[in-house]
Amino acid sequence: MFETFAHRLLLLWGWPRRFAALAAGALSALALAPVHAAPILFLTLPALVILIDGAVVAGPRGVRRLRPAAITGWWFGFGYFLAGLHWVGIAFFAEGRSALVPLMPFAVVGLAAGLALFTALGTFVARLLWSDGPTRIFALAFGLGASEWLRGHVLTGFPWNLFGQAVAFTDVTAQAASVVGVYGLTLAGIAVFAAPALFADDRGSRPWLRRLTLTLVLALAAADIGWGIYRLSGAAPVGEAAIADARIRIVQPNIDQAVKWSPEKRQEALDKLATLSDRRTDPETLGAMSFSEIVWPETALPFFLTEDPQALARIADLLSPGTILLTGAPRVEPIDDLAEGGRRYYNSLFAIDDTGAIRAAYDKVHLVPFGEYMPFGSLVSRLGVGELFRGIGGFSPGPRRTRISLAGHPSFSVLICYEAIFPGEVLPEGDRPDYFVNITNDGWFGHSVGPYQHLDAARMRSIEEGIPMVRAANTGISAIIDAYGRTVASLPLGEEGVLDGFVPSDRPKSFSQRAGSPFLLIFSVFFILLSVLGNGKRRSGS
């Protein structure tokens, strides 16, 4: 049955072939959060292998295979990103940006089309290493793995919904990220999920190579599962290992994004945050007095906190001695260059004590293009369409990541929203922090799959670095995550409330954190060598 299906897929031509690649890519998005239907990749990735097998075009200089393979990859990627990122269009309805609403379909389709260029590059590279034999699945793994790494780095990077996230659909299978990172999981995962394509091959051709390939694939899967079981066997039960004097309260105010920045709502926002922070949830909870840290989300205070002494006084009244408030708010800094308007703005986190004093601050380093800053802003202005994009951007990046250490409190490193999706870019220089504080405003994403995908990406940073995370999101999903990526507690999407708990204490050293890029490079070279191993009957073309 599978061989019949593969044969029909192989012989598709023209638009039916493109539609098949598009459908395979779109179905692959089901492997991502919140569905986590990773087994679907056992169907869609073998389909991609077979489609690349049949991607040939006759030309004046012979049979061409590279360009058809790239086109097949583009259609697959277009379906994957369109299905996985369709929710991006919701942001066009936020904050009353009515002028931008007509651009929404073009932006969503354009984003998917642009990101699919990376997938096209991946299948192009894979085709360079392609063979008639079973090792072509390693060629696909390397090609797509390399393109995913590039997607995470080119033009500031956009590593959202990496293929490696699909491998991490359980706590057990996610633990390999502590060794090879999410990019290593991408390499191994693509090879494993593409393996069923081997059952459509000619079984009489080099059977030893087929057996070797299947053995290596099974070894990769077994290593992933075995390491996950071993690593979790040494971990304390979820929620039991905690820093005793680091009791925290996460506040999820669920403030509507459409009114969040209205000047008349600023006092209402502060009142709501303060009321939630002081809520008594049980007989043992004495409001804000019960916690060493209270965490509010990204830009929880929609005004310049440093220019509002009354707000700082209100916060001081709320906090008991020794309690620290961690809150997101914009920060303004005067500058001498009047051409810049005389002020520079940052998306920041403030640590405020019970006297209303700001003890520390962090400015977001990795900004969101088209959200917090306008790429090629001067060019847009010269084209005369700057007014259309008025209100987009305006923030400057912070200078560096920092580890914040306050007397009597565990140290932490801050990840503001988008920063949590970047593998290998979350730690400051020097000593490791005791935990991550991830504040975000996922109100932009609405009630969609976006907040679930964002949480899933943030969870991977804890596994990769072996550091727990405290996450406060305006509309959800707020959570406490341990260093193994396990959710200790969480608040549902779209609900107002508070989440009380302790900072997890386990901080296991991870091989990924110690070895980093060199190990990923060695892993990639290994896949190239496996691809070349099957090139005795290699097919080429341009």
N, C-alpha and C positions, 0 to 999 in steps of 0.2 A: 504493500500500500504506500509506504513512504517513498519507495523507488519510483512508483508511478507518479506521485505528486511532484517529486523532484524533477522527473523527466519533463513533465508538462511545464513546470516553472522554467526549466532550462531553455525551452523552445519558445517562450514568450518573446514578442517582438513589438517595437514601437511603443504606443501609449499603454497597451496592456502590461508591458514590462515596467514602465515607469510607475503605473498605478500599483503594481505589486510591490515595488520597492517602497513607495509612499505608505501603503497599508502596513507593511512590515515594520517600518519606522514608527508609525503612529501606535501600533499595538505594543511596541517595545516600551512606550512611555508608561504602560500599565505596571511595569516592574518598579516604578518609582513610588515614593510616598504620595498619598497615603494608602494606595492599593497594595503595594509591595508584592505584586504577582510576578515575582522573578522567574518562575518556570516558563512564562510565556517566551522568554528569550531562547529556550530550547527549540522553539519553532521559528522565531523571527531571524535570529542570527544564522542558522543553517540556510534559511531562505536567502539571506544576503549572500552567503558563500556561493550558492547555486546560481543566483542572478549574476554575480561577477564571473562565474565560469562561462556563462552564455553571453556575456557582454562583448560581442565582437562586431566589427563593421569592416566590410571590404572597402579598400581604398586603392588609389593608383599605385601605391608602393607596397601593396600586400595587405594582409589582415591587420587591422588596428584594434588594440585592446586597452590601451591606457586611458584614452579619453572616454570610451564607453564605460569603463569601470568607474571613473570619476563621476560621470553623469549618474550612474546607478547609485553611487554613494551619496550624491547630492539629494536625490529624491528620497532615499532612506532617511537622511538627516533632516530634510525638510519636514517629513511626516513626524519624526521623533520630536523635533523642537516645536512644531506647531501644536501638537497634542500636549506636550509637556509644559509649554509656556503660554498657552492661550490666555491665561489669566492676567497677563501683563496689561491687557487692554483696560482692565478695571481702573488702573491708575489714571487714565485719561478723564475719568468722571469725578476724581477727587478734587477737593478744594475749589470746585466751581470753574474749572478750566474749560469753559464751553468752547473757546476758540480752538482747542486742540482735539475736541471730540471727533470732528470729521476725519482727522488723521489717524484715528485709532486702528481701523482695519489695515491701513498701509503700514503702520508701525509694527503690528503683530506679525503680519505676513513678512515684512521686510526683515524683522529680527530673526525669524525662523530661516528665511532664505539666506541671510548673511552667515548665521551660525552653521548652516548646512555646508558652507564652503569648506569648513574644517573637516567635516565628514567626507566630502569629496576628495580633499587632499589625502585623507587617511586611506581611502580605497585606491587612490592613485598609487600611493607608496606601497600598499599591499600588493597591487598588481605587478609592481616592479620585482617583487620577491615571489610571485605566484608560481605554482607548479601544477602539474596534473595530479599530483599525489596528495596524500592526507595532510602533509605538513603545511598546506596552504592556510589551515586555520591559525597557525602561528604567525603567518604573514599578515592575516587580517587583524590578529590581536596586536601585533606591533604597529601596523599602519594606523589603526584607530586609536591605539594607546598613545602614539606619538602626537596624533592630531588633537586628542583630548588635552594633553599637556600643553600644546601650543594654545589651545582655546583658553586655558587658564592663565596665560601669560601675555599674549599679543594684545597690544592696545589697552593696557592695564588689566586685561584678563576678564573672563566671565566663566568661571568653572562651576556653573549651576547645572545640576542634574547630570553629573559625570556618570559614565557607565558603571564605574566602580561603586556608586551608591546602590545600584541594584543588587550587587553581591552582598551588601551589608543589610539584607532584609531581615536577618535575625541577629540577636546578640552574639551567637556563636560564630556565624560566618563573618561578622564585622570585625572580629578581633585581629585578623591578619593585617588590618590597617596599622596596627602597632608595630608591624615588621616592615611592610612594603609601602604603607601609605595608601591613599585612595587611588593614586595613579597606578601603583603596583596591582591593586585589586582589579583595576580596569584591564590591565594586560592579562592577568590570569583568568578573570571572569569571562572575557570574550572568547578565549581559547576553549574554556570548559563548555560554555553555552553553545558555541558553534560546532562542537564535536559531533552531534547527530548527523551533520552533513557527510561524515565518513561512511555512513551506512547506505548512502546513495552511490558510492564509488564502485568502480570495477574491482571486485574483491580478489581477482586473480592477478592483479598488477602489484608486484612488490609487497606481498603479504607481511613480510617482516617489518616494513616501514609503517604499515597500517597498525600492526600490533604495538610497535614502539610508540606511535603517536597516541594510541588509546591508553597505553600504560602511563605515559607522561601526563595526559589529561586527568586520568584517575588519581595520579599522585598529587597533582595540583589541588584537586577537590578534597582529597583526603588530608593533605597538609593544612588546608584552610580550616576544615572542620576539626581536625585533631588539635591544631594550635588553639582554636577557640575554646574547645572543651578544657584543654590543659590550663589556659590562662584564667578562665572563669572558675576553675576548680580551686585556685589559690586566692580567690577574692572573697571578701566577707559577704554575707547575704545583703541584698539590696536594702540600703537605708540604715544598716547597723553600724558601719564604720563612719563616725562623724567627729568633727572637732567640737568638743563639749561646750566651749565658750563662744562658739560662732553660730548662734541661733539667728536665723534670718527671716524676714518677712518680705515676700515679693508682692507688689501691688499691681494688679491688672485692672485699670480704670475703664477700659472699653469705651474710650471717647471717640465719637464719630469723626472721621477724618475730614468730612465736609465742613465741620464747624470748629475744628481743633484750633485753627489759627485766627479765629475771629477775635478782635481786640476786646469785645464785650464779654467774651467767654473765659478770659484769662483767670479772673478771680474764681469763677465757677470750677475751672479745672483744678486750681490749687485747693479749693475747699473739698472737692471730691477726693483728691489724693490724700489729703490730711485725714478726712473722715475714715477712709478705708484703712489707712495706716494705723489708726487708733482703735479699730474695731476689736471688740472682745469676742473671740470665736468659741471660747470654752472657759470653764472656771479657772484653768491654769494660765490663761492668756490675759494679762493685764494691759491690753492695748499696746501702744508703742513702747511702753516701759519694758516689755518682755523680750526685746530683741537687741542684739548687738549691732546688726546692720538691717536697714530697711532699703529696699531697692525699688526705684521707680523707673519706668521705661525711657526709651530714647525720646528726646524733646518732650518729656512729660510736662515740663513747664514751657509753654509757648511764648516766652518772652525772655529778655536779657536779665538773668538772675542777678548779675553783678551790678545792675543799675536799678535794682528794686530792693531797698533796705527793708521795706515792709514785709515782702515775701520771705526774706531771710529771718526776720523777727518771728514770723508765723511758724517757720520751720523750727526755730529755737524753742518756741513754746511747746511744740509737738514732741520733741526728743527728750528723753531722760538722760541723765549723766552717763557718759560712756557710749551712747548710741550714735552711730554714724548713718547719715542718709546718703545714698548713692543715687543721683538723679541725672537724667539727661536734660540738657537745655542748650540753646544756642549761646555762643559766647562772642562778644565783640571786642576788638582790639584796635585802638587808634593807631594810625600809621602816618608817616610824614608825607608820603606821596599823594598829593591832592588829586592826581590823575586817576587814582584808584578810589576816589570818593572820600578819602580820609579815614576809612575804617575797613577792617578785615574781619570776616565772620567765620566762625568755626562751629561744627557740630560736636558738642562736648559732653563729657560726664564730669560732675562735680561731687566731691566728697565733703559733706557739711556736718559739723559737730553740733552739740547741744547748745552752744553759745551763738549759733548762726554763722560761725566763721567757716570759710572755705579752706579745708585742710589740704586738698589736692585737686588737680584737674587733669583731664586727658582730652586732647583734641583728635578727632577721627583722622586717621592717616589715609585710608583707602576710600576715596569718595565714589559715589555712584554717578557714572556719566549720564547726562540728560535728566538727572534728578537733583544732584547736589552741585553739579557744575555742567557747563555747556561746552562739550568738545568743539574745538575749532570756532570758538565764540566770535573771534574777530572776523573770520570769513563769513559767518552767518550775518553779522552786522553789515558787512560790505555788500552782501547780496540783497540787502534791503528787507529781510524777513525777520529781523531781530525782534520786532514788536510781537510777532506771532508766538515767539518763545519767551516772552517776558515772564519773569517769575521763576523760570527754571534756573537752577544753579545759584551762584552767589557765595558759595562756601569755598574756603581755602583749606588745603590739607594740613594736618598737624605735622610736626617735624619728625617724630619717631614714636615707636611703641615704648611704653614705660611700665615698670613694675611698681605698683603703689603699695607702700608699707606704712601703716599707721600704728602707733604704739597701742598695744592691747588688742590688736585685730590681726587676723591672718592676712598675708599679702595677696594681692590679686592683680591680674592684668585685664585690661578692658578691650572688648570687641564690640564696636558699635555697628549693629545691623549687618550690612553687606560684608563687613570685614571677616565675619565668621565663616564665609564660604571658601576662603583661600587656604588651601593646604600648604603647610610649611611657612606661613607668613603671620603666625599668630603670637609667637613668643617674642618678648623683648630680649635685648642682650643682657647677659649676666645671669643671676640666679633665677631658677624657675619659680613662678608664683605658686601659692597654695591653691588657687582656683581662678577660673575665668569668670568675669562678669560680662555677660552678653546682654546688652539692652537694645531693643529694636522697636520699631513702630510698623507692624505688619498690617496696619489699617489700610495701607495702600493696596493690599492684595485682596481685600474684601473677604467674603466667605467662599473661598476657593481652595484649590489644592496648594496654592503658593505658600501659605504659612506652614503647612506640613512639610513641604520640600525644604523650606528654610531651616526648620527645626532639625530635619534629618541631616542636612549638611553641617550644621553647628555641632551636632552630636559626634560627627566623625572627627572633629578637631580634638575633642576630649580623648577619644580612643587613640588617635595618632600621637598625641603628646603625653598621654597618661596623666591628665589634669582634669579634675571635676569642673562643672560649669553651673553657674546660677544665671538663669535667663528670665528677664522681665520684658514682656511684650505688651504693648498697649491694648490690642484686641485679642491677644493670644497668638501662639501657645506659649505661656510661661511655664518654666519647668526647672527642676533641680536634677542634674544629670551627673552620675558618678564617672570616675576615670575610665570605666569600661564601656561607657556609652549607654548605660542602663538608666532608665528614667526612675528616679526615686519618688517624685511626685510631680503633678502637672495640673494646670488649669485649662479647661476646654476652650476652644476657639469661640470668640464672640460672646464670652460671659464676663461679667464684672465680678471681681472678688479678690481674695488674698490667698497666698500660698505660704504656709509656715513650715519651717524645717531647719535642718542643720547643714552646714557645709560638709560634704563628704571628705573624709580624711585620707583615704587611700590615694597615693600618687605613684603608681608603678612606673618604673623606667621603661621606656619603649625603645625598641631597636630603631624604629623609624625616626624617633627624636634624636638618637645618637648618630645614626649613620646617614640618614637623609638621602640626598641626591646621588651620592656614589653607588649606593646599593641599587637604586632604581635604574641607574645606567647599566650596571652589571646585569640586572634582570632583563633589560631591554636587549642587550647584546646577545644574551642567551636565546631569546626569541628569534633574533635575526639568524643565528647559527642554525636553529631548528628549521627555519624556513628554507635556508640554503641547502640543508641536508636533502630535501626532496626535489631539488632542481635538476635532477638528471634528465627529466623530460620537460624542462622549463619552457613555457611559451612566452614569447616577447612580442612587442609591437608598439606602435606609437599612436 
